[in-house]
Amino acid sequence: VWGDHVFIEERTVDVHVKRLREALAPVQCATLIETVRGAGYRLTQQAPAVSA
């Protein structure tokens, strides 16, 4: 993503995902980014709203 000539810290992707989740939280979409332990992250479909 950043190329070969850029020094990237270990937690760079984690920080960006955290910021994305924070930006999506006000519209209840923070859960669209799911952590996959040992692999990374994935985007999920938003669950349909359940009416009572």
C-alpha positions in Angstrom: 0.0 0.0 0.0 2.7 2.5 1.0 5.5 1.2 -1.4 8.9 -0.2 -0.7 10.8 3.0 0.3 8.6 4.0 3.3 9.3 3.1 6.9 6.1 1.8 8.5 5.7 1.3 12.2 4.3 -2.0 13.4 1.0 -0.6 14.5 0.3 1.7 11.5 -2.6 -0.4 10.1 -4.1 -0.8 13.5 -4.1 2.9 14.1 -5.8 3.6 10.8 -8.4 0.9 11.4 -9.1 2.4 14.8 -9.6 5.9 13.3 -11.9 4.5 10.6 -14.0 2.8 13.3 -14.2 6.1 15.3 -15.2 7.9 12.1 -17.9 5.3 11.4 -19.3 5.1 14.9 -21.6 8.2 14.8 -23.6 6.4 12.0 -23.5 3.0 13.7 -21.2 1.5 11.2 -18.1 0.9 13.2 -18.8 -2.9 13.3 -18.4 -3.1 9.5 -14.7 -3.5 10.1 -14.1 -6.9 11.8 -10.8 -8.0 13.3 -9.6 -11.5 12.2 -7.2 -12.7 14.8 -3.9 -13.8 13.2 -4.9 -12.5 9.8 -5.9 -8.8 9.9 -9.2 -7.2 9.2 -12.2 -7.7 6.9 -15.2 -5.7 5.9 -18.6 -7.2 6.8 -22.1 -6.5 5.7 -24.2 -4.6 8.1 -26.8 -6.7 9.7 -30.4 -5.8 8.7 -32.3 -3.9 11.4 -34.7 -6.0 13.4 -38.0 -4.5 14.2 -39.8 -5.3 17.4 
